[in-house]
Amino acid sequence: MGKYTVTTGQNIYDVALHLYGSIEGVVDLLIHNEDLSFGTRLQAGDILSYTDDYVISSDTVAYYKLHNITPANGERNVYLKTSSYPVLMEMQVDPKNTQAELRIAGSGMLDLDWGDNSPIERIVLVDKPTTYSHCFDNLISGKRKIWVYSETPQIKQLDVTSVYCLSLCLFRPLYIETFTLTSGRINLDFISLFTGTYEINLQKTKTVSLLPLLYCKELMKLDLSGSIFEQDAIDSYLIALVKNYQGRRNAQVILSGMPSGNYEEPTRDEHGNYIIQSGMQAIWVITHEPTWNEAGEWRFSIGDTTYTGLI
């Protein structure tokens, strides 16, 4: 007696084709699986028993094996999927990915379209971070698009690391307290629409520009440890941070790469304004300006060294 593990998107006829080379093989499946019927909706991971070495069309079975094909022609949504909520977010993912995982906490409701043939998933957000996993039920040639629909969600935590985003687009401002995307390769423009954000974790993420982070004025912790970007990118961000202070909260910034220049006071022009020429000079200004550190100290951790106004 053989054991067969059902994969995503398979129905009873797909399994028969794979095992026996013909849908007539369903009779053998029905005989050996008492709870199985023509109306059974198979789920990925189900185990079915079958007769070993019983093949109806050996050519078909050999073809599937030679070309590494697993028949999966289960139920499909033939009608356009729609949500009663407006679109909030679009994430594009590599079509070679077979699954994705979203971790989220907050309040409100979301409709999640995974970008395959599955129905839209309705999510009621709760305070405790909850993981929503999905196995894609089809193959596509271009980028897969995952759509999130919602009215006015209040998101406390959002982790899209295991969605493996190639890009993320927001269609309107989003209240989100903490955001995590690690080990990604992505443009950060979407962060400019974040509101109420006090923590961002971008560990080991590769990006071109950090300037969208300037819009997060309530940020209290930014983790860029292990992230990959040019030195000019961190220099531009730090210098722009000084020029766009505008009553920000004090924050902890964690870096792996070293900004340019020395940690020293920059020269001033005839009006007493700093002439900042490097990233480390920008850090010196941020950690030494009294108005920046009244409510608490700014801290920049770079490798094993932490720079604050106390140094």
C-alpha positions as CSV (number, residue, x, y, z in Angstrom):
1,M,0.0,0.0,0.0
2,G,1.4,3.4,-1.0
3,K,0.9,6.8,0.6
4,Y,0.4,10.0,-1.4
5,T,0.7,13.5,0.0
6,V,-1.7,16.0,-1.6
7,T,-0.2,19.3,-2.8
8,T,-1.8,22.7,-3.0
9,G,-4.6,23.0,-5.6
10,Q,-5.1,19.3,-6.2
11,N,-8.5,17.6,-6.4
12,I,-9.2,13.9,-6.5
13,Y,-8.8,13.7,-10.3
14,D,-5.4,15.4,-10.2
15,V,-4.2,12.8,-7.8
16,A,-5.5,10.0,-10.0
17,L,-3.7,11.5,-13.0
18,H,-0.5,11.7,-11.1
19,L,-0.6,8.2,-9.7
20,Y,-2.3,6.2,-12.4
21,G,-2.0,8.4,-15.5
22,S,-5.8,8.5,-15.9
23,I,-8.8,9.9,-14.0
24,E,-10.2,6.3,-13.9
25,G,-7.8,5.7,-11.1
26,V,-10.2,7.5,-8.7
27,V,-11.9,4.2,-8.2
28,D,-8.8,2.8,-6.6
29,L,-8.5,5.9,-4.4
30,L,-12.2,5.6,-3.3
31,I,-11.6,2.0,-2.4
32,H,-8.6,2.6,-0.2
33,N,-9.8,5.8,1.5
34,E,-13.1,5.4,3.3
35,D,-13.7,9.1,4.0
36,L,-13.0,10.1,0.4
37,S,-15.8,11.0,-2.1
38,F,-16.1,12.8,-5.4
39,G,-17.2,15.9,-3.5
40,T,-14.3,15.9,-1.0
41,R,-12.2,19.1,-1.1
42,L,-8.6,18.0,-0.6
43,Q,-6.2,20.1,1.4
44,A,-2.5,20.4,1.0
45,G,-0.9,17.8,3.3
46,D,-3.7,15.3,3.2
47,I,-2.5,11.6,3.0
48,L,-4.2,9.2,0.6
49,S,-3.6,5.5,0.3
50,Y,-3.4,3.8,-3.1
51,T,-2.4,0.5,-4.7
52,D,1.4,0.3,-5.4
53,D,2.4,-0.3,-9.0
54,Y,-1.1,0.0,-10.3
55,V,-0.8,2.2,-13.4
56,I,-3.4,2.7,-16.1
57,S,-1.4,4.9,-18.5
58,S,2.3,4.4,-18.0
59,D,3.2,7.0,-20.7
60,T,1.3,9.7,-18.9
61,V,2.9,8.8,-15.5
62,A,6.3,8.8,-17.1
63,Y,5.7,12.2,-18.8
64,Y,4.7,13.8,-15.5
65,K,7.8,12.3,-13.8
66,L,10.2,13.3,-16.6
67,H,9.1,16.9,-16.7
68,N,8.6,17.1,-12.9
69,I,4.9,18.0,-13.3
70,T,2.4,17.7,-10.4
71,P,-1.2,18.0,-11.8
72,A,-3.1,20.7,-9.8
73,N,-6.3,21.8,-11.4
74,G,-8.5,22.2,-8.3
75,E,-11.2,24.8,-8.0
76,R,-10.6,28.2,-9.5
77,N,-12.1,31.6,-9.1
78,V,-13.5,32.5,-12.5
79,Y,-15.1,35.7,-11.4
80,L,-13.3,38.9,-10.5
81,K,-12.5,39.2,-6.7
82,T,-13.7,42.4,-5.1
83,S,-13.7,43.9,-1.6
84,S,-16.1,46.4,-0.1
85,Y,-13.0,48.2,1.4
86,P,-10.7,50.6,-0.6
87,V,-7.3,49.3,-1.6
88,L,-4.6,50.1,1.0
89,M,-1.5,48.3,-0.1
90,E,0.0,46.3,-2.9
91,M,3.0,44.0,-2.5
92,Q,4.8,42.4,-5.4
93,V,6.6,39.1,-4.8
94,D,8.8,36.8,-6.9
95,P,6.6,34.4,-8.9
96,K,8.9,31.6,-8.0
97,N,7.8,31.8,-4.3
98,T,5.4,29.1,-3.4
99,Q,4.1,30.6,-0.1
100,A,4.0,33.8,1.9
101,E,3.5,34.8,5.5
102,L,2.2,38.0,7.0
103,R,2.4,38.8,10.8
104,I,0.2,41.6,12.0
105,A,-1.4,43.1,15.2
106,G,-3.8,46.0,15.6
107,S,-7.5,46.9,15.3
108,G,-9.9,47.1,12.4
109,M,-10.5,44.7,9.5
110,L,-8.5,43.8,6.4
111,D,-9.4,42.0,3.2
112,L,-6.4,40.1,1.9
113,D,-6.1,39.0,-1.8
114,W,-3.1,36.6,-2.0
115,G,-2.9,37.1,-5.8
116,D,-3.8,33.5,-6.8
117,N,-7.0,31.7,-7.3
118,S,-8.0,31.5,-3.6
119,P,-10.9,33.7,-2.3
120,I,-10.2,36.9,-0.5
121,E,-9.4,36.3,3.2
122,R,-11.1,38.5,5.7
123,I,-8.9,39.3,8.7
124,V,-10.1,40.8,12.0
125,L,-7.1,42.4,13.6
126,V,-6.3,41.8,17.3
127,D,-3.8,43.2,19.8
128,K,-1.7,40.0,19.8
129,P,0.6,39.6,16.7
130,T,-1.0,36.9,14.5
131,T,0.6,35.1,11.6
132,Y,-1.3,34.5,8.4
133,S,0.3,31.9,6.1
134,H,-0.7,31.1,2.6
135,C,0.5,28.6,-0.1
136,F,-0.1,29.9,-3.6
137,D,-2.3,27.6,-5.7
138,N,-1.1,28.5,-9.1
139,L,2.0,29.4,-11.1
140,I,2.4,32.7,-12.9
141,S,5.1,34.2,-15.2
142,G,5.2,37.8,-14.0
143,K,5.4,39.3,-10.5
144,R,2.6,38.1,-8.2
145,K,0.6,41.0,-6.6
146,I,-0.8,40.7,-3.1
147,W,-3.5,43.2,-2.3
148,V,-4.6,44.5,1.1
149,Y,-7.9,46.3,1.4
150,S,-9.1,48.2,4.5
151,E,-10.8,51.4,5.6
152,T,-8.9,52.9,8.5
153,P,-6.9,50.2,10.3
154,Q,-4.8,50.9,13.3
155,I,-1.7,48.7,13.0
156,K,0.4,48.1,16.1
157,Q,2.9,45.6,14.5
158,L,3.4,44.6,10.8
159,D,6.1,42.2,9.7
160,V,6.3,41.5,6.0
161,T,9.7,39.8,6.0
162,S,8.2,36.4,5.0
163,V,6.2,37.9,2.2
164,Y,9.5,38.4,0.4
165,C,8.4,41.7,-1.2
166,L,10.1,42.9,-4.3
167,S,8.2,46.2,-3.9
168,L,5.5,47.6,-1.6
169,C,3.2,50.4,-2.5
170,L,0.8,52.3,-0.1
171,F,-2.2,54.1,-1.6
172,R,-2.8,56.4,1.4
173,P,-1.3,57.2,4.8
174,L,-1.2,54.3,7.2
175,Y,-1.0,54.4,11.0
176,I,1.5,51.8,12.0
177,E,3.5,51.7,15.2
178,T,6.2,49.2,14.5
179,F,7.3,47.9,11.1
180,T,9.7,45.0,10.2
181,L,11.2,44.0,6.9
182,T,14.5,42.1,7.2
183,S,16.8,40.6,4.6
184,G,14.9,42.3,1.8
185,R,15.8,44.1,-1.4
186,I,13.4,47.0,-1.8
187,N,12.8,50.7,-2.4
188,L,11.7,52.4,0.8
189,D,9.5,55.1,-0.7
190,F,6.3,53.6,0.9
191,I,7.6,54.5,4.4
192,S,7.0,58.2,3.6
193,L,3.3,57.4,4.1
194,F,3.7,55.9,7.6
195,T,2.2,57.8,10.5
196,G,2.6,57.3,14.2
197,T,5.6,55.0,13.6
198,Y,8.1,54.7,16.5
199,E,10.1,51.6,15.5
200,I,11.4,50.3,12.2
201,N,13.5,47.2,11.8
202,L,15.3,46.9,8.4
203,Q,18.1,44.5,9.4
204,K,20.0,43.0,6.5
205,T,17.9,44.9,3.9
206,K,19.4,46.2,0.7
207,T,18.1,49.6,-0.5
208,V,19.2,52.6,-2.5
209,S,18.0,55.6,-0.4
210,L,17.2,56.1,3.3
211,L,15.6,59.6,2.7
212,P,11.9,58.3,3.0
213,L,12.7,57.6,6.7
214,L,12.8,61.4,7.3
215,Y,9.0,61.4,7.2
216,C,8.8,59.3,10.4
217,K,9.2,62.1,12.9
218,E,8.0,60.1,15.8
219,L,10.6,57.4,15.3
220,M,12.3,56.2,18.5
221,K,14.3,53.2,17.2
222,L,15.7,52.5,13.7
223,D,17.6,49.2,13.2
224,L,19.8,49.2,10.1
225,S,22.3,46.6,11.3
226,G,23.6,44.4,8.5
227,S,21.7,46.5,5.9
228,I,23.4,47.1,2.6
229,F,23.5,50.6,1.1
230,E,26.1,53.0,-0.2
231,Q,27.9,55.3,2.2
232,D,26.4,58.3,0.4
233,A,23.0,56.9,1.3
234,I,23.6,57.1,5.1
235,D,25.5,60.4,4.8
236,S,22.6,62.0,2.9
237,Y,20.1,60.7,5.4
238,L,22.0,62.0,8.4
239,I,22.7,65.4,7.0
240,A,19.1,65.7,5.9
241,L,18.1,64.7,9.4
242,V,19.9,67.7,10.9
243,K,18.3,70.0,8.3
244,N,14.8,68.7,8.9
245,Y,14.8,68.4,12.7
246,Q,11.3,69.9,13.2
247,G,10.8,68.7,16.8
248,R,11.5,65.0,16.3
249,R,11.7,62.5,19.2
250,N,15.1,61.4,20.3
251,A,15.9,58.0,18.8
252,Q,18.3,55.1,18.8
253,V,19.8,54.4,15.4
254,I,21.7,51.1,14.9
255,L,24.2,50.9,12.0
256,S,26.8,48.4,10.7
257,G,28.5,50.6,8.1
258,M,30.4,53.7,9.1
259,P,29.3,57.1,7.8
260,S,32.0,59.3,6.3
261,G,34.2,61.7,8.2
262,N,35.2,62.1,11.8
263,Y,33.0,62.4,14.9
264,E,33.7,66.1,15.5
265,E,32.1,69.5,15.6
266,P,31.7,71.0,12.1
267,T,32.7,74.5,11.3
268,R,30.1,77.3,11.1
269,D,29.3,80.0,8.6
270,E,29.1,83.7,9.3
271,H,25.5,83.3,10.6
272,G,26.5,80.6,13.1
273,N,25.0,77.7,11.1
274,Y,26.8,74.4,10.9
275,I,28.5,73.5,7.6
276,I,28.1,69.7,7.8
277,Q,30.4,67.9,5.4
278,S,30.1,64.3,6.5
279,G,27.8,61.8,8.1
280,M,29.8,61.6,11.4
281,Q,29.7,65.4,11.7
282,A,25.9,65.2,11.4
283,I,25.9,62.6,14.2
284,W,28.0,65.0,16.4
285,V,25.5,67.8,15.9
286,I,22.5,65.6,16.6
287,T,24.0,64.2,19.9
288,H,25.3,67.6,21.1
289,E,22.5,70.0,20.2
290,P,20.6,70.7,23.6
291,T,17.2,71.0,21.9
292,W,17.5,67.6,20.3
293,N,18.3,65.9,23.6
294,E,16.0,67.6,26.1
295,A,13.5,64.8,26.4
296,G,16.2,62.1,26.1
297,E,19.5,61.4,24.4
298,W,19.9,60.5,20.8
299,R,22.1,57.3,20.5
300,F,23.9,56.0,17.4
301,S,25.3,52.5,17.7
302,I,27.9,51.7,15.0
303,G,29.6,48.4,15.5
304,D,30.8,48.2,19.1
305,T,30.7,52.0,19.6
306,T,27.8,54.1,20.8
307,Y,27.8,57.8,20.2
308,T,25.8,60.1,22.5
309,G,26.1,63.5,23.9
310,L,28.0,62.0,26.9
311,I,31.0,61.0,24.8
